[in-house]
Amino acid sequence: MSRTFRIGIIGCGGIAKGKHMPALKNQANVEMVAFCDIVLEKAHKAAANFGAPDAKVYEDYRELLNDSSIDIVHVCTPNDSHAEISIASLESDKHVMCEKPMAKTAADARRMVEAAKRTGKKLTIGYQNRFRSDSQYLKQLCSDGELGEIYYAKAHAIRRRAVPTWGVFLDEEKQGGGPLIDIGTHALDLTLWMMDNYKPKAVLGTAFHKLSHKKNAANAWGSWDPEKFTVEDSAFGMITMENGATIVLESSWAINMLQTGEAKTTLCGTEGGADMQDGLRINGEKHSRLFMNQIQLDAKGVDFYDGKKESPADLEMRLWLEAVEQDKEPIVTPEQACVVSEILEAIYESSKTGKAVYFD
């Protein structure tokens, strides 16, 4: 790519530090020139670690958006501000990568889609699990039709005890929910993408607050405060699509289950199946016999060397920048991400009402 992009980061917390800024720094055609956070110290630290020599720091994102030299904005803030900041950025003539989930509500997600269409700017959502090597390989198999018609799938996002206790993860007002909207969203996105099916018909869901009240609970990041745990600890949904295909979505931060794993999918098609439970496994029938193949995703051509490979985050950023420069659709389109948000919201609604939610 010949063009150098000037990029602004809005929200300099964990996901910005853990994914966006390091991956952007690895791109040759990027200058991070502006950093914004309501905690100004975080923005200053981000600028020092990742910024161009003349990088500017802001406390108010609106001031950052006034800089007409910025080409792209990355929105890495809590869920409840995704739509507001993304729409304002698009209307300020900037392309936008927004962290997942697309928005706190489906209505806000639809507003973001409309804003991208209205402004003609690119909008993508940070579903980085599409860019893992196993996901990329499986997507190619699905696109080539090797699994046939995928009519049943499971979207897996299960942690036995790994409740995030920092930031606003436990705050329903800020986040819109717990594990379903946090990690379930990745599993659902991955599954819909593999199936290339974005037409839901009906959703039935349940969300539970069964373990969140426990004090001094075992947890990967230390015990949570039951008084602050206002989101669900687990949620499950059954989604039927217009063509009859069915998806079961399971998500949890804390549950008494030994088989764990997140951002994984299981696919069942007319010509074969696939799962990510023990590496990437493909199963089917050939010459009147059943088979199971485990895909080798590393190089293994020589001892002690796995070959050169791009990290999922680096690949995500490179392809995003290519989409902007070449004026083509990003890998994660806003329309796709919006359907994910609509289904997640339907699961929450179904849990509250005890009834199925039907889509028009």
N, C-alpha and C positions, 0 to 999 in steps of 0.2 A: 504494500500500500504506500502510495506516495504522499498522502496528506497527513499532517499532524493534527490530531484532535485536541482541543482544549476542553478539559473536563472539570466539572464542579461536583463535589461530594456533599450531599446534604444528609447529615446524621453520621457521626464519626465514632459510633459504638462498636460492639462486638462483630457484627456481620461485615461492616465496612473494613475493620482491621483484619478480620479473619479471611475474607474472600476478595472483596471488590478492590481495595487499594493495592494489596500485593499482586493480584493478577493484572491489574492495569499497569503497574510498574514494570511488569515483564513484557509489555507491548512496546515495540520500538517507536510507534507512531502516536504516543500519548504524552501529554503534559497535564498533570493535575494542578490546576491553577487557582482553585478556590475550595475552601473547606468551611462547612457551617455546622454548628451544633449549639443547642440551647445551653450546654455546659461549655463555655468558651475554651476552657483549658483543654478539652478533648480535641477541639478544632485546631488549636495551636500545636498540640502534639502530633496530630495527623499531618499537618503542613510541614513540620520539621522532619518527619520520617519519610513522607512520600511526595511532598510538594515540589514544584518548580522553584527556582531561586526567588522569583518574584510573586509566589503564591500569596493570596489574600485570605483572610480569616473573617468569618461573619458569625453573628449570633442569631440574626434574622434571615431566613432563607430568601425573603423578598429582595433584600439588598443584593444577594448573590445573583438573583435572576435579572437584576438591572444591568449586569455586565453583558453587553451584546457580543463580546468576543468569545464567550463560552459556547461551545458547540453541543455538548452533551452533559446531562445531569444524571447522577446516580442517586436515587432516593433510598436511604437506608435507615428510615425512622420507624417508630412503632406503627402498627397496622392502621390505627385510627386516623393517621395523617397522610397515608399513602395517596389517596385520591386528591386531597386538597393540594398537596405539593406537586404531584405529577401533572395535574391539569394546569396549574399555574406555570409550570416549567414548559409544557407544550405550548401554551399560549404566549410564552416569552420566546418562541422560535427556537426551542431547544429539543433535541432528541432525548428520550428518557429510558433508562433502565431502572425499574422499580423492584425492590426486594419483594419476595413472596410473603404472604399471599397477595394477590393483586390489590385487595382492599378489605376493609373490615366488613363491608356489606356488599351484597350483589348489586344493589342500586348504584353504589359508588363505583363499582367495577364497570358497570355499563356506561356511566358518565365518562370514565377514562377512555373507553373504546370510542365513544362519540367525539371526545376531544381530539384524539389522535386522527380520526377521519377528517374532522373539521379543519385542523391545522395543517394536515399533510406531513406531520413530523412522525418519526419512528417511535414506537413504544414497545418495550419488551418487559418481561417479568423474570425474576431471577430463579428459575427452576433449574439449578445447576446439575441435578441428577440425570438429566437427559444427556449430559456430556461425558458421563463415565464410559469407560471402554466397554463394559458389559451392556450398558444401555444402547450405545451406538451400534454394537454388533447385532443385538436383538432387534433394534428398529429396522436394520437392513434386511434381516430375515423376514420380518413382518411385511415390509414394503415389497419384498420379492414374492410374497404370497406363499412362503414355505410352510406356514402354519395353517393356511387355508382361511376360512372364515372364523374369526375369533368370537365365540358366542358366550363364553363364560370366563371371568377373570376375578382375581383377588388382588386388592391393593393393601400392602402390609406396612404398618408403621407402629410396631409394638416395642415398647421398652418395659422391662420388668420393674425397675425402680430407677428412673432417671428424670426427675422433675427439675426443670430449670428454675432455680430459686432467686436469680438475679434480675435486674431490670424490671420490666413490666409484664413478664410472661404469665404471672398469676393473676393479673388485673383484667377482668373481663371487659371493663369499660374501654381500656386502651387497646386490647388485643382482639376482642370479639369472641374469644373462646380459648380453649386450651390445646391439648394434643391434636385434636381434629384439624384446627386451622393452622397449627404450627408444623407438625410433621405429617399428618394425614394428607395435607395438601400436596406434598411431594409425591407420595405414593399414588394418589389419585391422578395427578398430572401425568406421571409416568405411564400409568395404565391406559388412560384415554389416548395418549399419544401413540402408544404401541398399537392400539386398536384402530386408531384414526377414526374415532367415533365420538362426535360431540353433540349428539342429539338425544338428551335424556327424556324419558317419558314420565317416570314416577320414582319417588324416593321414599323409603321408610327407614327411620333412624331412631337410635337411642343414645343418650349421653348420660354418663353416670358420675356421681359424686360419692363414691363408696370408700375410697381410701384417703381422700384429701383431708378428712377430719382427724387423722391419726397424729398423735404427738410423738416426737422423738423417733420418727420413722426412719428406716434404712433408706438411704438415697445416695446416688452417685456424687451429688454436690452438697451433701449435708442435709439434715432434716429441714423440711419446710415448716412454715408457720401456718397452722390451720386457719387462723383468723384472716390471713391474706390470700388464701387459696380459694379464689372466687370462681375459677373456671372448672370445667369438668376434668376428671382424672383419666377418663377413657370414653370413647364414643365409637359407634358402629353404624354402618348403613348398608342397605341393599338398594342398588340403583338398577332400574330396568331402562333400556334404551328403546328408541322408536322401532328399531329392527328386531327387538326381542332379546338382544344380548343382555346379560346380567353381570353386574359387578358387585362384589362384597368388599366393603372398605372397613378395615379394622385399625384403630388408632388408640394408643395409650401411652401415658408417661409412667403409670404405676398400676400394675395388675399382677395377679398371681398366676403367671404363665411362664413356662420355661423356654418355649420357642419364641425367640425375639428376633427383631430385625426391622429396619425402617428403610423407606424409599426403595421398596422392592415390589415386584409384581409377579403374579402367576397367571399364565395365559393358557387357555384351552381352545384349540381350533379344530377344524374338521380334518386337517392334514397332519397336525402335530401339536405339541404343547411345549411350554417353556416355564422355568421358574428360576429364581435367584436365591434359593434357600441354602445352597451349598455350592457357591460359585454359580456360573451360568450353565444350566442344564437344559438340553433339548431332548424331548422324548417323542416317540411315535411308533409306527409299525412299518416294517419293510420285509418283503418276501415272506409274508405270513408269520413274522416274528416281531416281538416288541423290542425296541432299542432305547437306550439312554446315552447321550453323548454329553460329556462335560467339555465346554469350550475352553481352550487354552488361550488366555488373553495376554500373557506376557511373551517375551521373545523366545527364551529357552533354547537359543541356537548355539550357545557356548556357555561353559561353566562360568559362574560368578558375574554374568552380565545379562540384564533383563532387557536391554535395548533402550533406545531413546524414546521417550513418550511425553506428550503434552499433558499436563494436569487437567482435570475437568474444568477447573476455574479458569485456567489460561485459555483452553479451547473455547469456553463460553464467551470470554471477553474478545478473543480474536474474531470469532464468527459474528459477534454483535457489531464490532467495528466494521467488518467487511459488509454487513448488511446496510449500514449507514452510508459507507463510501460508494457502494455499488448500487444503491437505491433499490434494494430487494427486501423481501419479507424477512424479518428475523426468525430464527429457529423457533422461538416461543412467541407466538402471535398474541396480541391482546384479546382477540376473539376466543382463542383457546383457553387462555387464563381466566377469562370471564366465566366460561362454562364451569370451570373448576369451582370458582367462588359461588356460583349459583347452586351447585350441587351441595357444597358444604353448608350453605345457609339452609337448604332444604332439609338436611339431616338434623340440624339444630331445631328447625321449626317443627319437624315431625316428632322429635323427642318431647317438645313442650306440649304439643296438642294430642299426641298419641294417635295421630292419623297420618296416612300417606300424603305426600305433597305431589301434585300433578303439574306437569309443565304444559304450557300452551303449545 
